[in-house]
Amino acid sequence: MGPYIVRRLTQAVFTVGGVLLITFLLFRVVAGDIAAAHLGPRATAQQRAEWMQKYGYDKPLIVNLNEPRAFWDAQLVHYFSRTLTFQNRSLITNDMLIQTVIERAPYSLAITVPAMALGWALAMVISTIVAYYRASLIDHVGVFLAVLGMCVPYLAFIIGGQWLMFQIKPTMAYGLANPLNIFVPVGIAVIAGLGYSVRFYRTVILDEANRDYVRTARAKGVPLPGVMFKHILRNCMLPILTNLILAIPFLIMGSLLLETFFGVPGLGDLLLSSINNRDEPIVSGLTFLTALIYVLGNLATDVSYALFDPRVQLS
């Protein structure tokens, strides 16, 4: 397993590096004059030049050919060094990215952790019930509601839930003046993701229920509840675990739309405001954090397969 992990970590370096390079090119090459975006259209050429010099945007893009002894004194090198060490500073507030993440991450986690836990528990219960009563009215109704939930856009759940709270209790429809207000976006996140989870888990459970060992156990007279809870659910945990691990970046970064609509000062709200304000260091840092967590989550998924299933060999 050791060589496999080393190889995957090596691949992760190139993956994360590619993400950072694309982000760099989008902001420094494609996006245009960043100084004019921050200073406004009335800024003089001298003001723009001073701003570019202050933040290092006047340096050569890739390498500094004008200084042979300091060829590394270029935008790309400084960009990678600051981003990889989380030393980015906001162009708007001059705050350090790492400090901003520490301050805002608890707000995102306050939404995403309960939403993920409740959503997983509800989805497992509902999908187990509909899979147990497959081809029955309960199964048909459950699948219909799950597909219906998948068809409704995420934004519609948010707007509908916020409108409903404005009708019932307006003080809980926006902001965190009352700590209990956090349960509103949590509830919406659970409901919005329930359809996909139920559909996915039901498919996984039924796929496991059709295997030979289940048919053999049923032929020997083992009751279905015993087979379901002792064998099927345990053996179908690997794909379900994969689904949960791949949701880890969502846990850290929060829900951009939920935080924006409900006034939650989390990392999702920070990312959206930074994109709108062209705060390139913050966007780059958050992009790097997301890519890093996602890559490590994929690695953890593969390793967990080998740990939980002896038949899986990592080579």
C-alpha positions in Angstrom: 0.0 0.0 0.0 2.9 2.3 0.7 4.1 2.6 -2.9 0.6 3.2 -4.1 0.1 6.1 -1.6 3.4 7.6 -2.7 2.4 7.4 -6.3 -1.0 8.9 -5.7 0.5 11.7 -3.7 2.9 12.4 -6.6 -0.1 12.5 -8.9 -1.8 14.9 -6.5 1.1 17.3 -6.7 0.6 17.6 -10.5 -3.2 17.8 -10.2 -3.1 20.6 -7.6 -0.4 22.4 -9.5 -2.5 22.3 -12.6 -5.4 23.8 -10.8 -3.3 26.6 -9.5 -1.8 27.2 -12.9 -5.2 27.5 -14.5 -6.4 29.9 -11.8 -3.2 32.0 -12.3 -3.8 32.2 -16.0 -7.5 33.1 -15.6 -6.8 36.0 -13.3 -3.5 37.3 -14.7 -3.9 36.7 -18.4 -7.6 36.3 -19.3 -9.3 38.6 -16.8 -7.6 41.8 -18.1 -6.5 44.9 -16.2 -6.9 44.1 -12.5 -5.7 47.5 -11.4 -8.5 49.2 -13.3 -11.0 46.8 -11.7 -9.9 47.8 -8.2 -9.2 51.5 -8.7 -12.1 52.3 -11.0 -12.3 53.7 -14.6 -11.2 57.2 -13.4 -7.8 56.1 -12.1 -4.8 57.6 -13.9 -2.1 55.6 -15.6 0.3 56.6 -12.7 -2.2 55.4 -10.1 -2.6 52.1 -11.9 1.2 51.7 -12.2 1.7 52.4 -8.5 -1.0 49.9 -7.6 0.5 47.2 -9.9 4.0 47.8 -8.3 2.5 47.7 -4.7 1.0 44.2 -5.3 3.7 42.8 -7.6 1.6 42.8 -10.8 4.3 44.8 -12.6 6.8 41.9 -12.5 7.3 39.6 -15.5 4.6 36.9 -15.8 6.6 33.7 -15.9 10.4 34.4 -15.4 12.4 37.6 -15.0 14.8 37.6 -17.9 15.9 41.2 -17.0 17.6 39.9 -13.8 19.6 36.8 -14.5 20.5 36.3 -10.8 16.8 36.7 -9.8 15.0 35.1 -12.7 12.6 33.7 -10.1 11.4 37.2 -9.3 8.2 36.8 -11.4 4.5 36.7 -10.8 4.1 33.0 -11.2 6.8 32.1 -8.7 5.5 34.5 -6.1 1.9 33.3 -6.7 2.8 29.7 -6.1 5.0 30.5 -3.0 2.3 32.6 -1.4 -0.6 30.2 -2.3 1.1 27.0 -1.2 2.0 28.5 2.2 -1.3 30.2 2.7 0.4 33.6 2.9 -2.1 35.3 0.6 -3.4 38.7 1.6 -6.7 40.2 0.5 -6.5 43.0 -2.0 -9.5 44.6 -0.4 -8.9 44.3 3.4 -5.2 43.2 3.5 -6.2 40.4 5.9 -4.3 37.1 5.8 -6.2 34.3 4.1 -5.4 31.7 6.9 -6.8 34.0 9.5 -9.9 34.6 7.4 -10.4 30.9 6.9 -10.1 30.3 10.7 -12.7 32.9 11.4 -15.2 31.8 8.8 -14.8 28.1 8.7 -16.9 27.5 11.8 -19.9 29.2 10.2 -19.6 26.9 7.2 -19.2 23.8 9.3 -22.2 24.8 11.4 -24.3 24.3 8.3 -22.6 21.5 6.5 -21.8 19.0 9.3 -25.4 18.8 10.6 -26.7 18.8 7.1 -24.5 16.0 6.1 -25.1 13.9 9.2 -28.9 14.3 9.1 -29.1 13.9 5.4 -27.1 10.7 5.5 -29.1 9.2 8.4 -32.5 10.1 6.8 -31.4 8.8 3.3 -30.2 5.5 4.8 -33.4 5.0 6.7 -35.7 5.9 3.7 -33.6 4.0 1.1 -33.5 0.9 3.3 -37.3 1.0 3.7 -38.0 1.4 0.0 -35.4 -1.2 -0.9 -36.9 -3.6 1.7 -40.4 -3.2 0.1 -39.1 -3.1 -3.5 -41.7 -3.3 -6.2 -44.4 -2.3 -3.7 -46.4 0.9 -3.4 -44.0 2.2 -0.8 -41.1 1.7 -3.2 -42.9 3.3 -6.1 -43.9 6.4 -4.0 -40.4 6.6 -2.5 -38.7 6.5 -5.9 -41.2 9.0 -7.4 -40.5 11.5 -4.5 -36.8 11.0 -4.8 -36.8 11.7 -8.5 -39.0 14.7 -8.0 -36.6 16.0 -5.5 -33.7 15.5 -7.9 -35.6 17.5 -10.6 -36.2 20.6 -8.4 -33.2 23.0 -8.7 -31.2 23.6 -5.6 -31.9 27.4 -5.9 -35.7 26.7 -5.9 -35.4 24.9 -2.5 -33.5 27.9 -1.1 -35.9 30.5 -2.4 -38.9 28.5 -1.4 -37.6 27.8 2.1 -36.7 31.5 2.6 -40.0 32.7 1.4 -41.8 30.2 3.8 -39.7 31.5 6.7 -40.6 35.1 5.9 -44.2 34.1 6.1 -43.8 32.2 9.4 -41.0 34.0 11.3 -39.2 36.7 9.3 -36.4 37.0 11.9 -35.3 33.5 11.0 -35.2 34.1 7.3 -31.9 35.9 7.1 -28.8 36.5 9.2 -27.6 34.9 12.5 -29.0 37.3 15.0 -30.5 34.3 16.7 -28.2 31.2 16.7 -31.2 29.0 16.0 -31.4 30.6 12.6 -28.7 28.2 11.5 -31.3 25.4 11.5 -33.2 26.9 8.5 -30.3 26.5 5.9 -29.5 23.2 7.5 -33.0 21.9 6.9 -33.0 23.2 3.4 -29.7 21.5 2.6 -31.0 18.2 4.0 -34.2 18.3 2.0 -32.5 19.5 -1.2 -30.0 16.6 -1.1 -32.3 13.9 0.1 -33.7 12.9 -3.3 -30.3 12.1 -4.9 -29.1 10.3 -1.8 -32.2 8.1 -1.5 -32.0 7.2 -5.2 -28.3 6.4 -5.0 -28.4 4.4 -1.7 -31.5 2.4 -2.9 -29.7 1.5 -6.1 -26.6 0.3 -4.1 -28.7 -1.7 -1.7 -30.7 -3.4 -4.4 -27.6 -4.2 -6.4 -26.1 -5.9 -3.3 -29.5 -7.7 -2.7 -29.3 -9.4 -6.1 -25.9 -11.1 -5.4 -25.6 -14.8 -5.2 -24.9 -15.0 -1.5 -28.2 -13.2 -0.7 -30.2 -15.6 -2.9 -28.4 -18.5 -1.2 -29.2 -17.2 2.2 -32.8 -16.7 1.3 -33.0 -20.2 -0.3 -31.8 -21.6 3.1 -34.6 -20.0 4.9 -32.9 -16.9 6.4 -35.5 -14.2 6.8 -35.1 -11.1 4.7 -34.7 -8.7 7.7 -31.8 -10.8 8.9 -30.1 -10.8 5.5 -30.8 -7.1 5.0 -29.3 -5.8 8.3 -26.5 -8.4 8.8 -25.2 -8.7 5.3 -26.6 -6.4 2.7 -26.2 -3.1 4.5 -22.7 -4.0 5.8 -21.5 -5.0 2.3 -22.8 -2.0 0.5 -21.1 0.5 2.8 -18.1 0.9 0.5 -19.9 2.9 -2.3 -21.8 4.8 0.4 -18.6 5.6 2.2 -17.1 6.8 -1.1 -20.1 9.1 -1.6 -19.6 10.6 1.9 -15.8 11.1 1.6 -16.2 12.9 -1.7 -18.5 15.3 0.0 -15.7 16.5 2.4 -14.8 19.5 0.3 -18.4 20.6 0.6 -18.1 20.3 4.4 -15.1 22.7 4.5 -16.1 25.2 1.8 -19.7 25.3 2.8 -22.6 26.0 0.5 -22.1 29.1 -1.5 -25.8 29.7 -2.3 -27.0 28.9 1.2 -24.5 31.2 2.8 -25.3 34.0 0.4 -29.0 33.9 0.6 -29.1 33.5 4.4 -26.4 35.9 5.3 -24.1 33.4 6.8 -20.4 34.7 6.8 -18.8 31.4 5.8 -16.2 30.4 3.3 -18.8 30.0 0.5 -19.9 33.6 1.0 -16.2 34.6 1.1 -15.5 32.9 -2.2 -18.4 34.5 -4.0 -17.6 38.0 -2.7 -14.0 37.5 -3.6 -14.8 36.5 -7.2 -17.2 39.5 -7.6 -14.5 41.9 -6.2 -11.7 40.2 -8.2 -9.8 39.5 -4.9 -7.4 37.2 -6.7 -5.2 36.1 -3.7 -8.3 35.0 -1.7 -9.9 33.1 -4.7 -6.6 31.4 -5.4 -6.1 30.3 -1.8 -9.6 29.0 -1.5 -9.3 27.2 -4.9 -6.0 25.6 -3.7 -7.7 24.5 -0.4 -10.6 23.0 -2.2 -8.4 21.1 -4.7 -6.1 19.8 -1.9 -9.0 18.5 0.2 -10.7 16.9 -2.8 -7.5 15.1 -3.9 -6.8 13.9 -0.4 -10.4 12.8 -0.1 -10.1 10.7 -3.2 -6.9 9.1 -1.8 -8.7 8.4 1.5 -11.5 6.7 -0.5 -9.1 4.3 -2.2 -7.3 3.5 1.0 -10.6 2.9 2.9 -11.6 0.4 0.2 -8.5 -1.6 1.0 -9.0 -1.3 4.7 -12.7 -2.3 4.7 -12.5 -4.9 1.9 -9.6 -7.4 2.0 -10.4 -8.4 -1.6 -9.2 -4.9 -2.8 -5.5 -4.8 -3.5 -3.8 -1.4 -4.0 -1.0 -1.8 -6.5 
